[in-house]
């Protein structure tokens, strides 16, 4: 073999080696680099998420009408048909109300309950006793309309603290059915408020501002409630309050009824040497100081900064009892018409409430600090009503009607019908919010391809989707508590997925910046490799051509 043949063979070997290196880079290196640098994105149920809003929302409530007089027991079928037709007429566009109706004759036990109190029944007693009846269950979302005997002097509809509604029937069955339907829709179920809850959760704009949604906090699995006694001059006034006993007597009765659906962490604190920075006006004729309604928002900021911060992620509701300084006493709040506010308190939307508590005058020669005991009944009656407003507990009594009378909630703070309304509204709100959250997340992940989607995010999304579907089914079936609990899981899972910190890990590394990283990395390597491959191909082509010649 000549030297020329050996040299040619070495060149062939170099050419094949260059091609081999190039082939390894393309077949092994390029896929390996692609796999090693790809963004991990678990597959999400995009089609299911997009289809959630297309499922029509329906809730079912069970209504049972109980007839006492023979004139109505003979017309049970007619009442049932007419009432079902009236109840089925709903005007909502976001959610449909469905009623499972039954009409029956009264039992001897139920009649005896009315007879115990004569012709003018003790309505609270009747309400309590009827709730113990064998055919009257205490189930949520089930309501009883009692058409009381004519011998009883009842000139209005009475809505008790349980699930019972007492109505004295009219002679005309059409008017009777119309009255029952109106009471059920407006005062028991609150169809309009359910519709509003969904629209507010979706962020729909209304020409008329909705006060309930503007002042109330969104549903949360837990709330922190803090009661604060603010005493600017502890050297003059020794103010004491029995807050622990007051919370037990007035607050826990309400929170205990809601503890199955949300938790409450209640705290109290004393605050000294803190005062309102805004100066009140002075009424010379009445010898008193006052704040006008438009000045109230300015009072909170100086005190809020000294309240401390919550250690949890739950919404915090603050309730402050403010003791005015002696040189600014007595101190009152006046409305826009110049009249004193009876409670001498005001509500700050989604934050809490403040009550100005004027202490009695005392002799200037009295020993200081002067002992003052806060009337906790007066204070707690105000704060309970404010808590109800902040939690958006809808009270039908606010609608006002001379033909409908409501049993006061009293120290219980909330009755059974109000709990049902609250559960129904919060369930609808949770469903609308969680659906919007998932669809926003799906849209975001579709638009930005380099967001990492980890397995736990995918798991939360799947949990939210399944919980939404389950809640919709239970709501339609009339299982209000089950539907609410499922919606609670849905909103927790959807928001946990949406706000997961891992979604932001690669957002600082946009697509156009990859060239600035990859060009300095691959250019020095790729030029020699490409050049070697080009020379190798050129050499092999020349060798083949020479052999043919």
C-alpha positions as CSV (number, residue, x, y, z in Angstrom):
1,X,0.0,0.0,0.0
2,X,1.5,3.3,-1.1
3,X,1.8,6.4,1.1
4,X,-0.9,8.1,-1.0
5,X,-3.3,5.2,-0.2
6,X,-2.5,5.4,3.5
7,X,-3.1,9.2,3.5
8,X,-6.4,8.8,1.7
9,X,-7.5,6.1,4.1
10,X,-6.7,8.4,7.1
11,X,-8.7,11.2,5.5
12,X,-11.6,8.8,5.1
13,X,-11.3,7.8,8.8
14,X,-11.4,11.4,9.8
15,X,-14.4,12.1,7.6
16,X,-16.3,9.1,9.1
17,X,-15.3,10.3,12.6
18,X,-16.6,13.8,12.0
19,X,-19.9,12.4,10.6
20,X,-20.2,10.1,13.6
21,X,-19.7,13.0,16.0
22,X,-22.2,15.0,14.1
23,X,-24.7,12.1,14.1
24,X,-24.2,11.6,17.9
25,X,-24.8,15.4,18.5
26,X,-28.0,15.3,16.4
27,X,-29.4,11.9,17.4
28,X,-28.4,11.9,21.1
29,X,-27.3,15.4,22.1
30,X,-30.1,17.4,20.6
31,X,-33.0,15.3,22.1
32,X,-31.2,15.0,25.4
33,X,-30.8,18.8,25.5
34,X,-34.4,19.3,24.5
35,X,-35.6,16.9,27.2
36,X,-33.3,18.3,29.9
37,X,-34.4,21.9,29.3
38,X,-38.2,21.4,28.7
39,X,-40.7,22.9,31.1
40,X,-42.5,20.3,33.1
41,X,-46.2,20.7,32.6
42,X,-48.7,18.1,34.0
43,X,-51.7,17.6,31.8
44,X,-54.8,19.5,33.0
45,X,-58.4,18.8,32.2
46,X,-58.9,21.9,30.0
47,X,-62.0,20.6,28.4
48,X,-63.7,19.9,31.7
49,X,-62.7,23.3,33.0
50,X,-64.1,25.1,30.0
51,X,-67.3,23.1,30.3
52,X,-68.0,23.9,33.9
53,X,-69.6,27.3,33.1
54,X,-71.9,25.6,30.6
55,X,-73.5,23.4,33.2
56,X,-76.8,25.1,34.3
57,X,-76.9,25.8,38.0
58,X,-80.0,24.6,39.8
59,X,-80.9,24.4,43.5
60,X,-83.7,22.5,45.0
61,X,-85.7,23.3,48.2
62,X,-88.3,21.2,49.8
63,X,-91.6,22.8,50.8
64,X,-94.4,21.0,52.7
65,X,-97.8,22.6,53.2
66,X,-99.9,21.4,56.1
67,X,-103.7,22.0,56.0
68,X,-105.7,22.2,59.2
69,X,-109.3,23.1,58.2
70,X,-111.5,20.6,56.2
71,X,-112.2,23.3,53.6
72,X,-108.5,23.1,52.6
73,X,-107.9,19.4,53.2
74,X,-110.5,18.7,50.5
75,X,-108.6,20.8,48.0
76,X,-105.1,19.4,48.6
77,X,-104.6,18.4,45.0
78,X,-105.7,21.8,43.7
79,X,-103.5,23.7,46.1
80,X,-100.6,21.4,45.1
81,X,-101.0,22.0,41.4
82,X,-101.5,25.8,41.6
83,X,-98.6,26.2,44.1
84,X,-96.2,24.2,42.0
85,X,-97.1,26.3,38.9
86,X,-96.4,29.5,40.9
87,X,-93.2,28.3,42.4
88,X,-91.8,27.2,39.1
89,X,-92.0,30.8,37.7
90,X,-88.5,32.0,38.3
91,X,-86.8,35.1,36.8
92,X,-83.2,34.3,37.5
93,X,-80.7,34.0,34.6
94,X,-77.7,32.7,36.4
95,X,-79.3,30.0,38.6
96,X,-82.7,28.3,38.6
97,X,-84.8,27.6,41.6
98,X,-86.6,24.2,41.8
99,X,-89.1,23.3,44.5
100,X,-90.0,19.8,45.7
101,X,-93.6,20.4,46.9
102,X,-95.9,18.3,49.0
103,X,-99.3,19.1,50.6
104,X,-100.8,17.0,53.4
105,X,-103.4,17.1,56.2
106,X,-102.4,18.0,59.7
107,X,-101.9,15.4,62.4
108,X,-103.7,15.2,65.7
109,X,-100.4,16.0,67.4
110,X,-100.0,19.2,65.4
111,X,-103.6,20.3,66.1
112,X,-103.1,19.7,69.8
113,X,-100.2,22.1,69.8
114,X,-102.4,24.9,68.6
115,X,-105.2,24.1,71.0
116,X,-102.9,24.3,74.0
117,X,-102.7,28.1,73.8
118,X,-106.3,29.0,72.9
119,X,-107.5,31.3,70.1
120,X,-104.4,33.5,70.3
121,X,-101.5,31.1,70.1
122,X,-98.1,31.7,71.7
123,X,-96.3,31.8,68.4
124,X,-92.7,31.1,69.7
125,X,-94.1,28.2,71.7
126,X,-96.0,26.8,68.7
127,X,-92.9,27.2,66.6
128,X,-90.8,25.3,69.1
129,X,-93.3,22.5,69.6
130,X,-94.0,22.0,65.9
131,X,-90.3,21.5,65.3
132,X,-90.5,18.5,67.7
133,X,-93.4,17.0,65.8
134,X,-92.9,13.5,64.3
135,X,-93.6,14.7,60.7
136,X,-91.5,17.8,61.0
137,X,-87.8,17.2,60.7
138,X,-85.1,19.7,61.5
139,X,-83.3,19.0,58.2
140,X,-81.7,21.9,56.4
141,X,-83.4,23.2,53.3
142,X,-86.8,21.8,54.3
143,X,-89.6,24.2,55.1
144,X,-93.1,23.8,56.5
145,X,-96.1,26.1,55.7
146,X,-98.9,25.6,58.3
147,X,-102.3,26.9,57.2
148,X,-103.5,27.4,60.7
149,X,-107.2,27.0,61.7
150,X,-109.6,29.9,61.2
151,X,-110.4,30.0,64.9
152,X,-106.9,31.4,65.6
153,X,-106.6,35.2,65.4
154,X,-103.6,35.5,63.1
155,X,-103.7,38.4,60.8
156,X,-100.3,38.0,59.3
157,X,-97.8,35.4,58.2
158,X,-95.4,34.4,61.0
159,X,-91.9,33.1,60.2
160,X,-90.3,31.4,63.2
161,X,-86.8,30.8,64.2
162,X,-86.9,27.2,62.9
163,X,-88.2,26.1,59.5
164,X,-91.8,26.8,60.2
165,X,-94.1,29.4,58.6
166,X,-97.6,30.0,60.0
167,X,-100.2,31.5,57.6
168,X,-103.9,32.1,58.2
169,X,-105.5,31.0,54.9
170,X,-107.7,33.3,52.9
171,X,-111.0,32.2,51.3
172,X,-109.7,32.5,47.8
173,X,-107.3,29.6,46.9
174,X,-105.7,31.6,44.2
175,X,-104.8,34.4,46.6
176,X,-103.6,31.9,49.1
177,X,-101.3,30.2,46.7
178,X,-100.0,33.6,45.6
179,X,-99.2,34.6,49.2
180,X,-97.4,31.3,49.9
181,X,-95.4,31.5,46.8
182,X,-94.3,35.1,47.5
183,X,-93.3,34.3,51.1
184,X,-91.3,31.3,50.1
185,X,-89.4,33.0,47.3
186,X,-88.8,36.4,49.0
187,X,-88.7,35.7,52.7
188,X,-87.6,32.1,53.0
189,X,-85.4,31.2,50.0
190,X,-84.3,34.7,49.0
191,X,-84.1,33.9,45.3
192,X,-82.8,37.4,44.4
193,X,-79.9,37.2,46.8
194,X,-78.8,33.8,45.3
195,X,-78.7,35.5,41.9
196,X,-76.8,38.4,43.3
197,X,-74.2,36.2,44.9
198,X,-73.3,34.6,41.6
199,X,-73.3,37.9,39.7
200,X,-71.0,39.5,42.3
201,X,-68.7,36.5,42.3
202,X,-68.4,36.8,38.5
203,X,-67.6,40.5,38.8
204,X,-70.6,41.6,36.9
205,X,-71.2,45.3,37.0
206,X,-74.6,46.6,38.1
207,X,-76.0,50.1,37.6
208,X,-77.2,50.0,41.2
209,X,-74.4,49.2,43.7
210,X,-75.1,46.2,45.9
211,X,-74.6,47.2,49.5
212,X,-74.5,43.6,50.8
213,X,-71.6,42.6,48.6
214,X,-69.7,45.9,49.1
215,X,-69.7,45.7,52.9
216,X,-69.4,42.0,53.5
217,X,-66.2,39.8,53.4
218,X,-65.9,37.0,50.9
219,X,-66.5,33.5,52.2
220,X,-63.4,32.0,53.9
221,X,-62.9,28.7,55.7
222,X,-61.9,30.8,58.8
223,X,-62.2,34.3,60.2
224,X,-60.3,36.1,63.0
225,X,-62.4,38.3,65.2
226,X,-60.7,40.8,67.5
227,X,-62.4,42.9,70.1
228,X,-60.5,46.0,71.3
229,X,-61.2,48.3,74.1
230,X,-59.4,51.6,73.4
231,X,-58.9,53.9,76.4
232,X,-57.0,57.1,75.6
233,X,-56.7,58.2,79.2
234,X,-56.1,55.2,81.5
235,X,-54.8,57.6,84.2
236,X,-58.3,59.2,84.5
237,X,-60.6,56.3,83.6
238,X,-60.1,52.7,84.9
239,X,-62.4,51.1,82.2
240,X,-63.2,47.4,82.6
241,X,-65.2,45.1,80.5
242,X,-66.4,41.5,80.9
243,X,-65.4,40.5,77.3
244,X,-65.0,36.8,78.0
245,X,-68.5,36.4,79.5
246,X,-70.0,38.7,76.7
247,X,-68.4,36.6,74.0
248,X,-69.8,33.4,75.5
249,X,-73.3,34.9,75.9
250,X,-73.7,36.8,72.6
251,X,-71.1,35.6,70.1
252,X,-70.5,31.9,70.6
253,X,-74.2,31.1,70.2
254,X,-74.0,32.3,66.6
255,X,-70.5,31.0,65.8
256,X,-71.3,27.6,67.2
257,X,-74.1,27.3,64.7
258,X,-71.7,28.1,61.9
259,X,-68.7,26.2,63.1
260,X,-69.6,23.2,60.9
261,X,-69.1,25.5,57.8
262,X,-66.4,27.9,58.9
263,X,-64.1,28.5,61.9
264,X,-63.8,31.6,64.1
265,X,-60.8,32.6,66.2
266,X,-61.9,35.2,68.7
267,X,-59.4,37.4,70.6
268,X,-59.6,40.5,72.7
269,X,-57.1,43.2,73.7
270,X,-56.8,46.5,75.6
271,X,-55.3,49.6,74.0
272,X,-54.1,52.6,75.9
273,X,-53.1,56.1,75.0
274,X,-54.6,55.9,71.5
275,X,-57.1,58.4,70.3
276,X,-58.9,59.7,67.2
277,X,-56.7,62.1,65.3
278,X,-59.6,63.9,63.7
279,X,-61.0,66.6,65.9
280,X,-64.8,66.4,66.5
281,X,-67.1,69.4,66.2
282,X,-68.8,71.0,69.2
283,X,-72.4,71.7,69.5
284,X,-72.7,74.7,71.9
285,X,-76.4,74.4,72.4
286,X,-76.3,70.7,73.5
287,X,-72.8,70.9,75.1
288,X,-71.6,67.8,73.2
289,X,-69.1,66.8,70.6
290,X,-69.9,64.9,67.4
291,X,-68.5,63.5,64.2
292,X,-70.4,63.8,61.0
293,X,-71.0,60.7,58.8
294,X,-68.6,61.8,56.1
295,X,-65.8,62.1,58.7
296,X,-66.0,58.6,60.0
297,X,-63.5,56.9,57.5
298,X,-60.7,59.2,58.8
299,X,-61.1,57.9,62.4
300,X,-60.0,54.3,61.6
301,X,-56.5,54.7,60.1
302,X,-54.7,56.0,63.3
303,X,-56.2,53.2,65.4
304,X,-55.8,50.5,62.8
305,X,-52.0,50.9,62.7
306,X,-51.8,50.1,66.4
307,X,-54.0,47.1,66.5
308,X,-51.3,44.6,65.5
309,X,-51.4,42.1,62.6
310,X,-52.9,38.7,62.4
311,X,-50.7,35.6,62.3
312,X,-53.0,33.7,60.0
313,X,-54.2,34.2,56.4
314,X,-57.8,34.5,57.5
315,X,-59.7,37.7,57.0
316,X,-59.6,39.7,60.2
317,X,-62.7,41.5,61.6
318,X,-62.0,44.3,64.1
319,X,-64.5,45.6,66.6
320,X,-63.4,48.6,68.7
321,X,-65.0,50.1,71.8
322,X,-63.7,53.7,72.0
323,X,-63.8,55.6,75.2
324,X,-63.7,59.4,74.5
325,X,-61.3,61.6,76.4
326,X,-62.8,63.7,79.2
327,X,-62.2,67.0,77.2
328,X,-64.2,65.6,74.3
329,X,-67.1,64.0,76.1
330,X,-69.8,63.3,75.5
331,X,-69.0,62.3,71.9
332,X,-71.7,61.2,69.4
333,X,-72.1,60.3,65.7
334,X,-74.5,62.2,63.5
335,X,-76.0,61.0,60.2
336,X,-76.2,63.1,57.1
337,X,-79.4,64.7,58.3
338,X,-77.8,65.8,61.6
339,X,-79.5,63.3,63.8
340,X,-77.7,61.2,66.4
341,X,-77.0,57.6,65.4
342,X,-78.9,55.5,68.0
343,X,-76.2,52.9,68.3
344,X,-73.4,55.6,68.3
345,X,-71.4,53.2,66.2
346,X,-70.5,52.8,62.5
347,X,-69.5,49.9,60.2
348,X,-66.4,49.9,58.0
349,X,-67.0,47.6,55.0
350,X,-65.0,44.4,55.0
351,X,-63.0,45.6,58.1
352,X,-65.2,45.8,61.2
353,X,-67.0,48.3,63.4
354,X,-66.3,51.0,65.9
355,X,-68.6,52.0,68.8
356,X,-68.1,55.2,70.8
357,X,-69.0,54.5,74.4
358,X,-69.6,57.5,76.6
359,X,-69.0,56.9,80.2
360,X,-71.3,58.6,82.9
361,X,-70.2,61.9,84.3
362,X,-68.5,61.8,87.6
363,X,-67.5,64.3,90.3
364,X,-64.2,66.0,89.6
365,X,-63.2,65.5,93.2
366,X,-63.5,61.7,92.8
367,X,-60.4,59.6,93.2
368,X,-58.6,58.8,90.0
369,X,-58.6,56.7,88.0
370,X,-62.4,56.5,88.1
371,X,-63.8,53.0,87.8
372,X,-66.1,52.4,84.8
373,X,-67.8,49.2,83.9
374,X,-68.8,48.8,80.3
375,X,-72.4,47.7,79.6
376,X,-71.6,44.6,77.5
377,X,-75.2,44.0,76.5
378,X,-75.3,47.4,74.8
379,X,-72.0,46.8,73.1
380,X,-72.6,43.3,72.0
381,X,-76.0,44.0,70.5
382,X,-74.3,46.4,68.2
383,X,-71.3,44.1,67.4
384,X,-73.6,41.1,66.7
385,X,-75.5,43.1,64.1
386,X,-72.3,44.2,62.5
387,X,-70.9,40.7,62.4
388,X,-74.1,39.6,60.7
389,X,-73.6,42.3,58.1
390,X,-70.0,41.6,57.5
391,X,-70.7,37.8,57.1
392,X,-73.6,38.7,54.8
393,X,-76.2,37.0,56.8
394,X,-79.4,37.9,54.9
395,X,-82.3,38.8,57.1
396,X,-85.7,38.7,55.6
397,X,-86.8,41.2,58.3
398,X,-84.8,43.8,56.4
399,X,-87.3,43.6,53.5
400,X,-90.0,44.9,55.7
401,X,-93.7,44.0,55.4
402,X,-96.7,44.6,57.7
403,X,-98.1,41.3,56.5
404,X,-95.1,39.2,57.5
405,X,-93.7,39.0,61.1
406,X,-90.4,37.5,62.0
407,X,-89.4,35.9,65.3
408,X,-86.4,37.9,66.6
409,X,-83.2,35.9,66.6
410,X,-82.4,37.1,70.1
411,X,-79.2,35.9,71.8
412,X,-78.9,33.1,69.2
413,X,-77.7,35.6,66.7
414,X,-78.9,33.6,63.7
415,X,-81.9,31.4,63.0
416,X,-82.3,28.2,61.0
417,X,-83.7,29.9,57.9
418,X,-80.9,32.5,57.9
419,X,-78.3,29.7,58.1
420,X,-80.0,28.0,55.1
421,X,-79.9,31.3,53.1
422,X,-76.3,31.9,54.1
423,X,-75.3,28.4,53.0
424,X,-77.2,28.6,49.7
425,X,-75.7,32.0,48.8
426,X,-72.2,31.1,49.9
427,X,-72.4,27.8,47.9
428,X,-73.5,29.7,44.8
429,X,-70.7,32.3,45.4
430,X,-68.1,29.6,45.9
431,X,-69.1,27.8,42.7
432,X,-69.0,30.9,40.6
433,X,-65.7,32.0,42.1
434,X,-63.9,28.6,41.8
435,X,-65.1,28.2,38.2
436,X,-63.8,31.7,37.3
437,X,-60.5,30.9,39.1
438,X,-60.0,27.7,37.2
439,X,-60.8,29.2,33.8
440,X,-58.5,32.1,34.5
441,X,-55.7,29.7,35.4
442,X,-56.3,27.6,32.3
443,X,-56.2,30.7,30.1
444,X,-53.0,31.9,31.8
445,X,-51.3,28.6,31.4
446,X,-52.3,28.4,27.8
447,X,-50.9,31.8,27.0
448,X,-47.6,31.4,28.8
449,X,-45.9,28.1,27.8
450,X,-42.9,28.3,30.1
451,X,-44.9,28.2,33.4
452,X,-44.1,25.1,35.3
453,X,-47.2,23.0,36.2
454,X,-46.2,20.6,39.0
455,X,-48.1,17.4,39.9
456,X,-49.5,19.0,43.1
457,X,-51.1,21.8,41.1
458,X,-52.6,19.3,38.7
459,X,-54.0,17.4,41.7
460,X,-55.5,20.6,43.1
461,X,-57.1,21.4,39.8
462,X,-58.6,17.9,39.5
463,X,-59.9,18.1,43.0
464,X,-61.5,21.5,42.3
465,X,-63.2,20.3,39.1
466,X,-64.6,17.2,40.8
467,X,-65.7,19.2,43.8
468,X,-67.5,21.7,41.6
469,X,-69.3,18.9,39.7
470,X,-70.2,17.2,42.9
471,X,-71.5,20.4,44.5
472,X,-73.7,21.2,41.4
473,X,-75.2,17.7,41.6
474,X,-75.9,17.9,45.4
475,X,-77.3,21.4,45.1
476,X,-79.7,20.2,42.4
477,X,-80.7,17.2,44.5
478,X,-81.5,19.5,47.5
479,X,-78.6,18.4,49.7
480,X,-77.7,21.9,50.8
481,X,-75.0,21.1,53.4
482,X,-73.3,18.5,51.1
483,X,-73.3,21.0,48.2
484,X,-71.8,23.7,50.4
485,X,-69.1,21.5,51.8
486,X,-68.2,20.4,48.2
487,X,-68.1,24.1,47.1
488,X,-65.9,24.8,50.1
489,X,-63.4,22.2,48.9
490,X,-63.6,23.6,45.3
491,X,-62.7,27.1,46.2
492,X,-59.9,26.1,48.5
493,X,-58.4,23.8,45.9
494,X,-58.8,26.3,43.0
495,X,-57.3,29.2,44.9
496,X,-54.5,27.0,46.2
497,X,-53.6,26.0,42.6
498,X,-54.0,29.6,41.2
499,X,-51.7,31.2,43.9
500,X,-49.1,28.4,44.0
501,X,-45.7,30.0,44.2
502,X,-44.1,27.5,41.8
503,X,-46.1,29.0,38.9
504,X,-43.8,32.0,39.1
505,X,-40.5,30.2,39.0
506,X,-39.7,30.6,35.3
507,X,-41.7,33.8,34.6
508,X,-38.5,35.8,34.9
509,X,-37.0,33.9,31.9
510,X,-39.0,34.9,28.9
511,X,-38.7,33.2,25.4
512,X,-36.7,36.1,23.8
513,X,-34.0,35.9,26.4
514,X,-33.2,32.3,25.5
515,X,-31.2,33.4,22.5
516,X,-28.9,35.4,24.8
517,X,-28.1,32.2,26.7
518,X,-28.0,29.6,24.0
519,X,-26.0,31.5,21.3
520,X,-22.8,31.9,23.5
521,X,-23.2,28.3,24.7
522,X,-23.8,26.5,21.4
523,X,-22.1,28.7,18.8
524,X,-18.4,27.9,19.8
525,X,-19.4,24.2,19.8
526,X,-21.6,24.1,16.7
527,X,-19.2,25.9,14.3
528,X,-16.4,23.3,14.5
529,X,-18.8,20.4,14.3
530,X,-20.7,21.8,11.3
531,X,-17.5,22.7,9.6
532,X,-16.1,19.2,10.1
533,X,-19.3,17.6,8.8
534,X,-19.2,19.8,5.8
535,X,-15.6,18.9,5.0
536,X,-16.3,15.2,5.6
537,X,-19.2,15.2,3.2
538,X,-17.2,17.1,0.7
539,X,-14.3,14.7,1.0
540,X,-16.4,11.6,0.7
541,X,-18.2,12.9,-2.4
542,X,-14.8,13.6,-4.0
543,X,-13.5,10.2,-3.1
544,X,-16.6,8.5,-4.6
545,X,-16.3,10.6,-7.8
546,X,-12.6,9.7,-8.1
547,X,-13.3,5.9,-7.8
548,X,-15.9,6.1,-10.5
549,X,-13.5,7.8,-12.8
